[in-house]
């Protein structure tokens, strides 16, 4: 039998990388032949979590052959997935995002829940199958929850995420606050990143209003550190728009300490951002008070504005 490949979305974040590893651990314990993969480079925040719990990064997925059985974690939209995903055999999905541009030829196991993190769902799967959670896997799931909820400050956070994190903290034997803040800060420095790295490191494409919208997000402790390079960022974004044909490109720079964001929006549909958030763009940028979640506070609003 062909080995099943498990992976998350392109430009992987902590939830995507760790959920692929955790899902592989679950499937292996259920006697299934699987292997976890990644669709991009591991960011500093994720590497901090992997190092803390002594877990190696998944192998990079070079190619995906037609008919290969796969399990998707932390995504379902094909434009965010592996190249040739349409020709793969999707057998399972574990996700917490909207369902869009997704179809399969045959039946599958699909688990999508309105929680803040895929790891919260995977913790349930361990328990439902009476599987032991190791310190390493507990630590990775805890890291994912902290990352996706911004240490429980994001509006995507649910009571289920908080309860899962509390239980996982005991198994992982770490303090949520101190570990979580250190992990988030590990991924927050931008001085060593190029403009292209900043706009592509955590970026996702969405079909909206008949065109493709690209939304990138950077979590920082100093928003000005990013916007001091505004001209450089605009040049990089315009190059992406020209090469990929995006109707709109939005860079969301999120202050993880004060729970606000400042955006940079370019493209022929940039006026939709003003409509979506009831703001006026000043030289392509605007401050969004209280906005920290791309999934819940950015994507739905822009989708509505463009529809």
ZADO-1210 file (C-alpha; in nm, 4 decimals, padded with zeros to 6 digits):
<atoms>
<atom x="00.0000" y="00.0000" z="00.0000" code="UNK" pos="1"/>
<atom x="00.1238" y="00.3500" z="-00.0876" code="UNK" pos="2"/>
<atom x="00.2353" y="00.5592" z="00.2069" code="UNK" pos="3"/>
<atom x="-00.0013" y="00.8476" z="00.2893" code="UNK" pos="4"/>
<atom x="00.1513" y="01.1961" z="00.2898" code="UNK" pos="5"/>
<atom x="00.0365" y="01.4454" z="00.5524" code="UNK" pos="6"/>
<atom x="00.0894" y="01.8199" z="00.5082" code="UNK" pos="7"/>
<atom x="-00.0532" y="02.1630" z="00.5759" code="UNK" pos="8"/>
<atom x="-00.0699" y="02.4759" z="00.3624" code="UNK" pos="9"/>
<atom x="00.1996" y="02.6616" z="00.1708" code="UNK" pos="10"/>
<atom x="00.4049" y="02.9213" z="00.3609" code="UNK" pos="11"/>
<atom x="00.3589" y="02.7112" z="00.6737" code="UNK" pos="12"/>
<atom x="00.2958" y="02.8544" z="01.0175" code="UNK" pos="13"/>
<atom x="00.3289" y="02.6801" z="01.3529" code="UNK" pos="14"/>
<atom x="-00.0143" y="02.5148" z="01.3437" code="UNK" pos="15"/>
<atom x="00.0445" y="02.3759" z="00.9946" code="UNK" pos="16"/>
<atom x="00.3881" y="02.2282" z="01.0692" code="UNK" pos="17"/>
<atom x="00.3057" y="02.0873" z="01.4106" code="UNK" pos="18"/>
<atom x="-00.0351" y="01.9544" z="01.3049" code="UNK" pos="19"/>
<atom x="00.1274" y="01.7572" z="01.0229" code="UNK" pos="20"/>
<atom x="00.3689" y="01.6024" z="01.2735" code="UNK" pos="21"/>
<atom x="00.0950" y="01.5356" z="01.5297" code="UNK" pos="22"/>
<atom x="-00.1466" y="01.3897" z="01.2742" code="UNK" pos="23"/>
<atom x="00.1306" y="01.1556" z="01.1587" code="UNK" pos="24"/>
<atom x="00.1826" y="01.0445" z="01.5191" code="UNK" pos="25"/>
<atom x="-00.1900" y="00.9728" z="01.5540" code="UNK" pos="26"/>
<atom x="-00.2128" y="00.7812" z="01.2263" code="UNK" pos="27"/>
<atom x="00.0993" y="00.5794" z="01.3100" code="UNK" pos="28"/>
<atom x="-00.0512" y="00.4826" z="01.6455" code="UNK" pos="29"/>
<atom x="-00.3562" y="00.3650" z="01.4505" code="UNK" pos="30"/>
<atom x="-00.1243" y="00.1392" z="01.2442" code="UNK" pos="31"/>
<atom x="-00.1448" y="00.3479" z="00.9272" code="UNK" pos="32"/>
<atom x="00.1606" y="00.4014" z="00.7047" code="UNK" pos="33"/>
<atom x="00.2048" y="00.7791" z="00.6907" code="UNK" pos="34"/>
<atom x="00.4706" y="01.0504" z="00.6807" code="UNK" pos="35"/>
<atom x="00.4499" y="01.4221" z="00.7534" code="UNK" pos="36"/>
<atom x="00.5751" y="01.6853" z="00.5102" code="UNK" pos="37"/>
<atom x="00.5944" y="02.0635" z="00.4769" code="UNK" pos="38"/>
<atom x="00.5241" y="02.2905" z="00.1794" code="UNK" pos="39"/>
<atom x="00.7714" y="02.5646" z="00.2658" code="UNK" pos="40"/>
<atom x="01.0424" y="02.6833" z="00.5022" code="UNK" pos="41"/>
<atom x="01.0005" y="02.6645" z="00.8790" code="UNK" pos="42"/>
<atom x="00.9711" y="03.0099" z="01.0339" code="UNK" pos="43"/>
<atom x="01.1640" y="03.1156" z="01.3494" code="UNK" pos="44"/>
<atom x="00.8600" y="03.0867" z="01.5757" code="UNK" pos="45"/>
<atom x="00.7931" y="02.7292" z="01.4664" code="UNK" pos="46"/>
<atom x="01.1608" y="02.6384" z="01.4905" code="UNK" pos="47"/>
<atom x="01.1610" y="02.7663" z="01.8489" code="UNK" pos="48"/>
<atom x="00.8792" y="02.5241" z="01.9323" code="UNK" pos="49"/>
<atom x="01.0461" y="02.2320" z="01.7523" code="UNK" pos="50"/>
<atom x="01.3732" y="02.2965" z="01.9341" code="UNK" pos="51"/>
<atom x="01.2002" y="02.3328" z="02.2715" code="UNK" pos="52"/>
<atom x="01.0488" y="01.9860" z="02.2410" code="UNK" pos="53"/>
<atom x="01.3270" y="01.8167" z="02.0489" code="UNK" pos="54"/>
<atom x="01.1289" y="01.7384" z="01.7334" code="UNK" pos="55"/>
<atom x="01.2701" y="01.7496" z="01.3808" code="UNK" pos="56"/>
<atom x="01.1058" y="01.9476" z="01.1035" code="UNK" pos="57"/>
<atom x="00.9109" y="01.7472" z="00.8440" code="UNK" pos="58"/>
<atom x="01.0731" y="01.6809" z="00.5080" code="UNK" pos="59"/>
<atom x="00.9985" y="01.9252" z="00.2261" code="UNK" pos="60"/>
<atom x="00.7486" y="01.7857" z="-00.0242" code="UNK" pos="61"/>
<atom x="00.9182" y="01.8035" z="-00.3628" code="UNK" pos="62"/>
<atom x="00.6493" y="01.6473" z="-00.5820" code="UNK" pos="63"/>
<atom x="00.3018" y="01.5035" z="-00.5441" code="UNK" pos="64"/>
<atom x="00.2267" y="01.2272" z="-00.7912" code="UNK" pos="65"/>
<atom x="-00.1236" y="01.1623" z="-00.9219" code="UNK" pos="66"/>
<atom x="-00.3208" y="00.9204" z="-00.7087" code="UNK" pos="67"/>
<atom x="-00.1049" y="00.9657" z="-00.3991" code="UNK" pos="68"/>
<atom x="-00.3140" y="00.9303" z="-00.0812" code="UNK" pos="69"/>
<atom x="-00.2893" y="01.2452" z="00.1303" code="UNK" pos="70"/>
<atom x="-00.4196" y="01.3880" z="00.4561" code="UNK" pos="71"/>
<atom x="-00.4598" y="01.7658" z="00.4696" code="UNK" pos="72"/>
<atom x="-00.4201" y="01.9572" z="00.7941" code="UNK" pos="73"/>
<atom x="-00.4930" y="02.3246" z="00.8652" code="UNK" pos="74"/>
<atom x="-00.6281" y="02.3966" z="00.5161" code="UNK" pos="75"/>
<atom x="-00.8578" y="02.2738" z="00.2434" code="UNK" pos="76"/>
<atom x="-00.8494" y="02.5342" z="-00.0344" code="UNK" pos="77"/>
<atom x="-00.6590" y="02.3924" z="-00.3302" code="UNK" pos="78"/>
<atom x="-00.4753" y="02.7166" z="-00.4119" code="UNK" pos="79"/>
<atom x="-00.3137" y="02.6988" z="-00.0663" code="UNK" pos="80"/>
<atom x="-00.2102" y="02.3361" z="-00.1015" code="UNK" pos="81"/>
<atom x="00.0496" y="02.1286" z="-00.2826" code="UNK" pos="82"/>
<atom x="00.0973" y="02.1516" z="-00.6562" code="UNK" pos="83"/>
<atom x="-00.1139" y="01.8854" z="-00.8304" code="UNK" pos="84"/>
<atom x="-00.3376" y="01.8455" z="-00.5239" code="UNK" pos="85"/>
<atom x="-00.6325" y="01.8023" z="-00.7620" code="UNK" pos="86"/>
<atom x="-00.4870" y="01.4719" z="-00.8810" code="UNK" pos="87"/>
<atom x="-00.4174" y="01.3309" z="-00.5326" code="UNK" pos="88"/>
<atom x="-00.6476" y="01.1027" z="-00.3357" code="UNK" pos="89"/>
<atom x="-00.7536" y="01.3074" z="-00.0348" code="UNK" pos="90"/>
<atom x="-00.8491" y="01.0597" z="00.2355" code="UNK" pos="91"/>
<atom x="-00.8763" y="01.2873" z="00.5407" code="UNK" pos="92"/>
<atom x="-00.8899" y="01.6548" z="00.6341" code="UNK" pos="93"/>
<atom x="-00.8410" y="01.8145" z="00.9761" code="UNK" pos="94"/>
<atom x="-00.9103" y="02.1881" z="00.9573" code="UNK" pos="95"/>
<atom x="-01.0583" y="02.4948" z="01.1287" code="UNK" pos="96"/>
<atom x="-01.0985" y="02.7294" z="00.8299" code="UNK" pos="97"/>
<atom x="-01.3760" y="02.8056" z="00.5847" code="UNK" pos="98"/>
<atom x="-01.4410" y="02.5392" z="00.3204" code="UNK" pos="99"/>
<atom x="-01.3858" y="02.6698" z="-00.0304" code="UNK" pos="100"/>
<atom x="-01.2646" y="02.5439" z="-00.3696" code="UNK" pos="101"/>
<atom x="-01.2574" y="02.1896" z="-00.2366" code="UNK" pos="102"/>
<atom x="-01.3816" y="01.8731" z="-00.4003" code="UNK" pos="103"/>
<atom x="-01.2918" y="01.5054" z="-00.4163" code="UNK" pos="104"/>
<atom x="-01.3757" y="01.2164" z="-00.6462" code="UNK" pos="105"/>
<atom x="-01.4592" y="00.9816" z="-00.3604" code="UNK" pos="106"/>
<atom x="-01.5782" y="00.9861" z="-00.0002" code="UNK" pos="107"/>
<atom x="-01.3409" y="01.0892" z="00.2754" code="UNK" pos="108"/>
<atom x="-01.3130" y="01.1667" z="00.6454" code="UNK" pos="109"/>
<atom x="-01.3552" y="01.5416" z="00.6869" code="UNK" pos="110"/>
<atom x="-01.3171" y="01.7037" z="01.0305" code="UNK" pos="111"/>
<atom x="-01.3698" y="02.0791" z="01.0444" code="UNK" pos="112"/>
<atom x="-01.4550" y="02.2597" z="01.3669" code="UNK" pos="113"/>
<atom x="-01.4974" y="02.6308" z="01.4492" code="UNK" pos="114"/>
<atom x="-01.2084" y="02.6441" z="01.6956" code="UNK" pos="115"/>
<atom x="-00.8976" y="02.8587" z="01.7030" code="UNK" pos="116"/>
<atom x="-00.6495" y="02.5933" z="01.6016" code="UNK" pos="117"/>
<atom x="-00.6234" y="02.2589" z="01.4224" code="UNK" pos="118"/>
<atom x="-00.4268" y="02.1223" z="01.7177" code="UNK" pos="119"/>
<atom x="-00.7351" y="02.1596" z="01.9390" code="UNK" pos="120"/>
<atom x="-00.9141" y="01.9163" z="01.7093" code="UNK" pos="121"/>
<atom x="-00.6224" y="01.6735" z="01.7007" code="UNK" pos="122"/>
<atom x="-00.6106" y="01.6599" z="02.0813" code="UNK" pos="123"/>
<atom x="-00.9701" y="01.5346" z="02.0674" code="UNK" pos="124"/>
<atom x="-00.8708" y="01.2677" z="01.8155" code="UNK" pos="125"/>
<atom x="-00.6082" y="01.1330" z="02.0558" code="UNK" pos="126"/>
<atom x="-00.8678" y="01.1116" z="02.3304" code="UNK" pos="127"/>
<atom x="-01.1404" y="00.9622" z="02.1106" code="UNK" pos="128"/>
<atom x="-00.9047" y="00.6808" z="02.0142" code="UNK" pos="129"/>
<atom x="-00.7609" y="00.6342" z="02.3653" code="UNK" pos="130"/>
<atom x="-00.4123" y="00.7220" z="02.2434" code="UNK" pos="131"/>
<atom x="-00.1369" y="00.8438" z="02.4738" code="UNK" pos="132"/>
<atom x="-00.0102" y="01.1983" z="02.4177" code="UNK" pos="133"/>
<atom x="00.3664" y="01.2248" z="02.4621" code="UNK" pos="134"/>
<atom x="00.5351" y="01.5335" z="02.6046" code="UNK" pos="135"/>
<atom x="00.6675" y="01.6145" z="02.2581" code="UNK" pos="136"/>
<atom x="00.3283" y="01.5993" z="02.0877" code="UNK" pos="137"/>
<atom x="00.1637" y="01.7874" z="02.3749" code="UNK" pos="138"/>
<atom x="00.4249" y="02.0596" z="02.3427" code="UNK" pos="139"/>
<atom x="00.3720" y="02.0924" z="01.9693" code="UNK" pos="140"/>
<atom x="-00.0055" y="02.1126" z="02.0037" code="UNK" pos="141"/>
<atom x="00.0280" y="02.3700" z="02.2810" code="UNK" pos="142"/>
<atom x="00.2635" y="02.5731" z="02.0618" code="UNK" pos="143"/>
<atom x="00.0135" y="02.5676" z="01.7766" code="UNK" pos="144"/>
<atom x="-00.2711" y="02.6860" z="01.9985" code="UNK" pos="145"/>
<atom x="-00.0603" y="02.9677" z="02.1414" code="UNK" pos="146"/>
<atom x="00.0448" y="03.0725" z="01.7910" code="UNK" pos="147"/>
<atom x="-00.2989" y="03.0669" z="01.6287" code="UNK" pos="148"/>
<atom x="-00.4717" y="03.2407" z="01.9200" code="UNK" pos="149"/>
<atom x="-00.1865" y="03.4869" z="01.9854" code="UNK" pos="150"/>
<atom x="-00.1690" y="03.3646" z="02.3432" code="UNK" pos="151"/>
<atom x="-00.5511" y="03.3681" z="02.3666" code="UNK" pos="152"/>
<atom x="-00.5858" y="03.7326" z="02.2585" code="UNK" pos="153"/>
<atom x="-00.7314" y="03.6558" z="01.9162" code="UNK" pos="154"/>
<atom x="-01.1117" y="03.6584" z="01.8702" code="UNK" pos="155"/>
<atom x="-01.0757" y="03.3139" z="01.7132" code="UNK" pos="156"/>
<atom x="-00.9995" y="03.1732" z="02.0580" code="UNK" pos="157"/>
<atom x="-01.2651" y="02.9414" z="02.1990" code="UNK" pos="158"/>
<atom x="-01.3152" y="02.7833" z="02.5398" code="UNK" pos="159"/>
<atom x="-01.2140" y="02.4551" z="02.3776" code="UNK" pos="160"/>
<atom x="-00.8761" y="02.6019" z="02.2800" code="UNK" pos="161"/>
<atom x="-00.8208" y="02.7308" z="02.6315" code="UNK" pos="162"/>
<atom x="-00.9162" y="02.3987" z="02.7903" code="UNK" pos="163"/>
<atom x="-00.6965" y="02.2051" z="02.5497" code="UNK" pos="164"/>
<atom x="-00.4000" y="02.4331" z="02.6185" code="UNK" pos="165"/>
<atom x="-00.4457" y="02.3990" z="02.9940" code="UNK" pos="166"/>
<atom x="-00.4405" y="02.0192" z="02.9712" code="UNK" pos="167"/>
<atom x="-00.1503" y="02.0104" z="02.7247" code="UNK" pos="168"/>
<atom x="00.0539" y="02.2464" z="02.9408" code="UNK" pos="169"/>
<atom x="00.0593" y="01.9843" z="03.2177" code="UNK" pos="170"/>
<atom x="00.1811" y="01.7106" z="02.9839" code="UNK" pos="171"/>
<atom x="00.4373" y="01.9396" z="02.8164" code="UNK" pos="172"/>
<atom x="00.5559" y="02.0657" z="03.1560" code="UNK" pos="173"/>
<atom x="00.5918" y="02.4306" z="03.0566" code="UNK" pos="174"/>
<atom x="00.4375" y="02.7561" z="03.1719" code="UNK" pos="175"/>
<atom x="00.1960" y="02.8829" z="02.9078" code="UNK" pos="176"/>
<atom x="00.2612" y="03.2535" z="02.9593" code="UNK" pos="177"/>
<atom x="00.6413" y="03.2499" z="02.9708" code="UNK" pos="178"/>
<atom x="00.6864" y="02.9861" z="02.7022" code="UNK" pos="179"/>
<atom x="00.4179" y="03.1380" z="02.4823" code="UNK" pos="180"/>
<atom x="00.5558" y="03.4911" z="02.4937" code="UNK" pos="181"/>
<atom x="00.9093" y="03.3666" z="02.4253" code="UNK" pos="182"/>
<atom x="00.7891" y="03.1657" z="02.1275" code="UNK" pos="183"/>
<atom x="00.5882" y="03.4530" z="01.9790" code="UNK" pos="184"/>
<atom x="00.8796" y="03.6922" z="02.0225" code="UNK" pos="185"/>
<atom x="01.1119" y="03.4436" z="01.8512" code="UNK" pos="186"/>
<atom x="00.9061" y="03.4877" z="01.5376" code="UNK" pos="187"/>
<atom x="00.8460" y="03.8607" z="01.5734" code="UNK" pos="188"/>
<atom x="01.1773" y="04.0111" z="01.4616" code="UNK" pos="189"/>
<atom x="01.1737" y="04.1385" z="01.1033" code="UNK" pos="190"/>
<atom x="01.5081" y="04.3178" z="01.0741" code="UNK" pos="191"/>
<atom x="01.6801" y="04.0153" z="00.9228" code="UNK" pos="192"/>
<atom x="01.4082" y="03.9518" z="00.6616" code="UNK" pos="193"/>
<atom x="01.3900" y="04.0900" z="00.3089" code="UNK" pos="194"/>
<atom x="01.0766" y="04.2656" z="00.1871" code="UNK" pos="195"/>
<atom x="00.9933" y="03.9609" z="-00.0241" code="UNK" pos="196"/>
<atom x="01.0265" y="03.7340" z="00.2789" code="UNK" pos="197"/>
<atom x="00.7946" y="03.9577" z="00.4799" code="UNK" pos="198"/>
<atom x="00.5177" y="03.9527" z="00.2192" code="UNK" pos="199"/>
<atom x="00.5456" y="03.5816" z="00.1388" code="UNK" pos="200"/>
<atom x="00.6373" y="03.4224" z="00.4729" code="UNK" pos="201"/>
<atom x="00.2759" y="03.3786" z="00.5873" code="UNK" pos="202"/>
<atom x="00.0620" y="03.4573" z="00.2851" code="UNK" pos="203"/>
<atom x="-00.2526" y="03.2904" z="00.1553" code="UNK" pos="204"/>
<atom x="-00.4525" y="03.3295" z="-00.1651" code="UNK" pos="205"/>
<atom x="-00.8310" y="03.3559" z="-00.1693" code="UNK" pos="206"/>
<atom x="-01.0786" y="03.3638" z="-00.4561" code="UNK" pos="207"/>
<atom x="-01.2910" y="03.6718" z="-00.3946" code="UNK" pos="208"/>
<atom x="-01.5280" y="03.8554" z="-00.6258" code="UNK" pos="209"/>
<atom x="-01.3968" y="03.6928" z="-00.9406" code="UNK" pos="210"/>
<atom x="-01.0280" y="03.7580" z="-00.8755" code="UNK" pos="211"/>
<atom x="-00.7525" y="03.6360" z="-00.6447" code="UNK" pos="212"/>
<atom x="-00.6794" y="03.8238" z="-00.3257" code="UNK" pos="213"/>
<atom x="-00.3486" y="03.7635" z="-00.1502" code="UNK" pos="214"/>
<atom x="-00.3383" y="03.8311" z="00.2232" code="UNK" pos="215"/>
<atom x="-00.0069" y="03.8164" z="00.4076" code="UNK" pos="216"/>
<atom x="00.0356" y="03.8553" z="00.7824" code="UNK" pos="217"/>
<atom x="00.3375" y="03.9397" z="00.9951" code="UNK" pos="218"/>
<atom x="00.3262" y="03.9283" z="01.3756" code="UNK" pos="219"/>
<atom x="00.5568" y="04.1813" z="01.5403" code="UNK" pos="220"/>
<atom x="00.6288" y="04.3650" z="01.8634" code="UNK" pos="221"/>
<atom x="00.7253" y="04.6821" z="01.6733" code="UNK" pos="222"/>
<atom x="00.4990" y="04.7799" z="01.3814" code="UNK" pos="223"/>
<atom x="00.7222" y="05.0755" z="01.2897" code="UNK" pos="224"/>
<atom x="01.0117" y="04.8360" z="01.2281" code="UNK" pos="225"/>
<atom x="00.8143" y="04.7056" z="00.9300" code="UNK" pos="226"/>
<atom x="00.6600" y="05.0302" z="00.8058" code="UNK" pos="227"/>
<atom x="00.9959" y="05.2079" z="00.8079" code="UNK" pos="228"/>
<atom x="01.0506" y="04.9929" z="00.4974" code="UNK" pos="229"/>
<atom x="00.7182" y="05.0857" z="00.3358" code="UNK" pos="230"/>
<atom x="00.8586" y="05.1838" z="-00.0057" code="UNK" pos="231"/>
<atom x="01.0553" y="04.8606" z="-00.0244" code="UNK" pos="232"/>
<atom x="00.7470" y="04.6596" z="00.0714" code="UNK" pos="233"/>
<atom x="00.5289" y="04.8362" z="-00.1844" code="UNK" pos="234"/>
<atom x="00.7781" y="04.7592" z="-00.4599" code="UNK" pos="235"/>
<atom x="00.7808" y="04.3910" z="-00.3603" code="UNK" pos="236"/>
<atom x="00.3999" y="04.3787" z="-00.3458" code="UNK" pos="237"/>
<atom x="00.3610" y="04.5437" z="-00.6861" code="UNK" pos="238"/>
<atom x="00.6024" y="04.2879" z="-00.8317" code="UNK" pos="239"/>
<atom x="00.3870" y="04.0087" z="-00.6881" code="UNK" pos="240"/>
<atom x="00.0680" y="04.1648" z="-00.8242" code="UNK" pos="241"/>
<atom x="00.2210" y="04.1956" z="-01.1696" code="UNK" pos="242"/>
<atom x="00.3647" y="03.8439" z="-01.1801" code="UNK" pos="243"/>
<atom x="00.0683" y="03.6613" z="-01.0234" code="UNK" pos="244"/>
<atom x="-00.2233" y="03.8775" z="-01.1367" code="UNK" pos="245"/>
<atom x="-00.3642" y="03.9466" z="-00.7917" code="UNK" pos="246"/>
<atom x="-00.6610" y="04.1838" z="-00.7826" code="UNK" pos="247"/>
<atom x="-00.5679" y="04.2811" z="-00.4277" code="UNK" pos="248"/>
<atom x="-00.2680" y="04.2300" z="-00.2024" code="UNK" pos="249"/>
<atom x="-00.3018" y="04.3086" z="00.1677" code="UNK" pos="250"/>
<atom x="-00.0137" y="04.2945" z="00.4139" code="UNK" pos="251"/>
<atom x="-00.1425" y="04.2770" z="00.7722" code="UNK" pos="252"/>
<atom x="00.1205" y="04.3760" z="01.0293" code="UNK" pos="253"/>
<atom x="-00.0085" y="04.2668" z="01.3689" code="UNK" pos="254"/>
<atom x="00.1129" y="04.4050" z="01.7016" code="UNK" pos="255"/>
<atom x="00.1023" y="04.0959" z="01.9261" code="UNK" pos="256"/>
<atom x="00.1452" y="04.3031" z="02.2416" code="UNK" pos="257"/>
<atom x="-00.1285" y="04.5637" z="02.1860" code="UNK" pos="258"/>
<atom x="-00.3614" y="04.3490" z="01.9710" code="UNK" pos="259"/>
<atom x="-00.3939" y="04.5891" z="01.6762" code="UNK" pos="260"/>
<atom x="-00.2875" y="04.5740" z="01.3123" code="UNK" pos="261"/>
<atom x="-00.1672" y="04.8148" z="01.0469" code="UNK" pos="262"/>
<atom x="-00.2296" y="04.7185" z="00.6866" code="UNK" pos="263"/>
<atom x="-00.0717" y="04.7935" z="00.3524" code="UNK" pos="264"/>
<atom x="-00.3135" y="04.7391" z="00.0623" code="UNK" pos="265"/>
<atom x="-00.2386" y="04.7603" z="-00.3091" code="UNK" pos="266"/>
<atom x="-00.4060" y="04.6472" z="-00.6300" code="UNK" pos="267"/>
<atom x="-00.7002" y="04.7398" z="-00.8481" code="UNK" pos="268"/>
<atom x="-00.9403" y="04.6283" z="-00.5722" code="UNK" pos="269"/>
<atom x="-00.7718" y="04.8203" z="-00.2896" code="UNK" pos="270"/>
<atom x="-01.0801" y="05.0390" z="-00.2406" code="UNK" pos="271"/>
<atom x="-01.2605" y="04.7288" z="-00.1127" code="UNK" pos="272"/>
<atom x="-01.0398" y="04.7447" z="00.1965" code="UNK" pos="273"/>
<atom x="-01.1814" y="05.0862" z="00.2828" code="UNK" pos="274"/>
<atom x="-01.5326" y="04.9474" z="00.2454" code="UNK" pos="275"/>
<atom x="-01.4514" y="04.6325" z="00.4417" code="UNK" pos="276"/>
<atom x="-01.3148" y="04.8124" z="00.7468" code="UNK" pos="277"/>
<atom x="-01.4756" y="05.1561" z="00.7160" code="UNK" pos="278"/>
<atom x="-01.1370" y="05.3249" z="00.6975" code="UNK" pos="279"/>
<atom x="-00.9593" y="05.5559" z="00.4555" code="UNK" pos="280"/>
<atom x="-00.6287" y="05.4398" z="00.3150" code="UNK" pos="281"/>
<atom x="-00.3565" y="05.6967" z="00.3676" code="UNK" pos="282"/>
<atom x="-00.0784" y="05.6279" z="00.1181" code="UNK" pos="283"/>
<atom x="-00.2070" y="05.2690" z="00.0910" code="UNK" pos="284"/>
<atom x="-00.2114" y="05.2053" z="00.4654" code="UNK" pos="285"/>
<atom x="-00.4517" y="05.2177" z="00.7587" code="UNK" pos="286"/>
<atom x="-00.4646" y="05.1148" z="01.1240" code="UNK" pos="287"/>
<atom x="-00.7217" y="04.8511" z="01.2190" code="UNK" pos="288"/>
<atom x="-00.7922" y="04.8755" z="01.5903" code="UNK" pos="289"/>
<atom x="-00.8476" y="04.5408" z="01.7605" code="UNK" pos="290"/>
<atom x="-00.7871" y="04.3399" z="01.4439" code="UNK" pos="291"/>
<atom x="-00.5476" y="04.0466" z="01.4865" code="UNK" pos="292"/>
<atom x="-00.7083" y="03.7503" z="01.3087" code="UNK" pos="293"/>
<atom x="-00.6786" y="03.7070" z="00.9333" code="UNK" pos="294"/>
<atom x="-00.9277" y="03.4203" z="00.9387" code="UNK" pos="295"/>
<atom x="-01.2023" y="03.5901" z="01.1383" code="UNK" pos="296"/>
<atom x="-01.1431" y="03.9649" z="01.1098" code="UNK" pos="297"/>
<atom x="-00.9897" y="04.0152" z="00.7653" code="UNK" pos="298"/>
<atom x="-01.0897" y="03.7454" z="00.5158" code="UNK" pos="299"/>
<atom x="-01.4694" y="03.7575" z="00.5795" code="UNK" pos="300"/>
<atom x="-01.4813" y="04.1366" z="00.5695" code="UNK" pos="301"/>
<atom x="-01.2904" y="04.1689" z="00.2424" code="UNK" pos="302"/>
<atom x="-01.4852" y="03.8801" z="00.0903" code="UNK" pos="303"/>
<atom x="-01.8105" y="04.0610" z="00.1705" code="UNK" pos="304"/>
<atom x="-01.6790" y="04.3899" z="00.0338" code="UNK" pos="305"/>
<atom x="-01.5782" y="04.2273" z="-00.2948" code="UNK" pos="306"/>
<atom x="-01.8964" y="04.0246" z="-00.3418" code="UNK" pos="307"/>
</atoms>
